Amino acid sequence: MTRAMLIGMIAAIVLPHVSDVGRQTAPAGAVFVAYYWRAKPGQLDAYTDYIKTVAVPIDEDARTAGVFEEVRTVTPAPGIVADWTHLRIFRLKEGLKDAAAAQTLSAGLDAATARIVPDEAQRKANTARASGLRDFVRQETWVELR
């Protein structure tokens, strides 16, 4: 009887810890925030130019400030039909949580915009110009598999 009690006590101590091993998750990989945009009819080239001349300098300032590690802008391959024309993918630092990632990126891009375009009237003009060139489709947040 004492042997059975001893085995039971050991099991009660060890088994909860053994079951935790299976529930541990791998360290989180990088977080990506993707913005899907659709150029308005007839504005594809103008929106592409806007990204190159207005958004890229802001992105570079935000990147050097540590807001994100990398940004890529892609378009659908020729012949591919999609509900978007421009996809901007930001790779954030590893260790950020999904929900916080988009907020961190948005605040960092806003701060970079204020540094690169210090004149509030010009920032408003840029926003108005962008609104005339494209429509927001959706935003997604992804986590890299490890």
N, C-alpha and C positions, 0 to 999 in steps of 0.2 A: 504494500500500500504506500509506503513512504517513497518507493522508487517511482510510482505513478505520480505522486504529488510533486516530486522533484522534477520530473519530465514536464509536467503541466506548468510549473512555475517558470522553467527555462523557456518553454514555448511562449508563455505570456509575455516574457521580457523580450525575446528575440523576434518573434513573428511580426509585431507591428513595424519594426525597423526594416525587416526584409520586404514587406509590402511597399514601403516608401521608396525603395530602390526602383521599382518598376514605374513609379509615378514621376520620378525626376525627369525634367525636360533638359534637352541640350541647350547650351548657351544660345541666346538669341543672335541671329545674324543681323546684317544691316537692314534698315527700314527704308523703303522706297515710297515716295509720294508721287503719284501720277496725276497730271492734269490733262484732261482731254478737251480740246478746243476745235471748233468748226469755223473756218473762215466763211464770212458771208459771201453770197453769190458775187462773183466778179472781184473779190478782194483777196484771193489766194496769194498773189505775189506781193500785194501791199502788206498783208499780215506777216508774211515771211520776212519782208524788209523790216517791219516793226520789231519783230523778235531780234533780228540781227543788230539793229541800231539802238533800240531802247532797252529791251529786256536783257540782252547779253551783258552789257556793262554793269547793270544792277546785279545780275547773277554772279558775275566775277567778284564784285565787292562782297557780296554775301558769302561766297565760297571762301575768300581769303579771310573773312571774319570768323570762319568756322561754323557757319550755319548749316552747311552741307558739304559733302565730299566731292560730288560730281553731279552734273546735270547733262542730260541728253535731250535733244529735240528730234523727233522722228516724224515721218509722214508715211502714210500707207504706200506700199509698193505699187507701181503702175498696174492697173487692171484690178486692183483690190478695192472692193466697195466697203466703206466703213462709215459710221455715223460721225466721224471726226476727221479733221484734216491735219492737225498738229497735236502730237502727244509729247508733253514735257515731263521727263522722269527725273526726279531728284533723289539721289542716293544720300541718305543721312548717316550720321555716325552710328556705329553699332552700340547696342545697349539701350537705345531709346525704346519706349513702349509705343505700341500702335497709336493709341488715342492721343498721346502727347506729341507725336511726330509732326502731324499736320499743323498743330498750333505753333510748335517751335519754328517750323519752316515759314509759316505765314508771318509771324512776328519778325523773324530775321530778314525776310525779304522786304517787309515794310520799312525796317530800319535802314537797310541798304538803299532803298529807293530815296529815303530822306537825305542820305549822305550824297548820293550821286546826282539827285535832282533837288537841290535845297530850296528852290523857288516853288512855293506851294501852288501858285497859278500854273506853272509849267507842269507840275505833277497832275493837276486836275485836267489840263489840256491833254496830257498823255493818256489819262484814263478815258477821257471822252473819245480820243482817237481810237484807242483799242476797242471801245464799245461799238464803234462804227465799223470795225474790221472783222470782229469775230464774236461768236457766242460760246458760252460755257456749256460743255456737254456733261461732264461728270468728273469727280475726283475719287481716286482709289488709293488705299494705303496697303502696301505689301510688305511681307517679312521674308527675308532670305532664308532658305532652308539650310540647316547645318547638319 
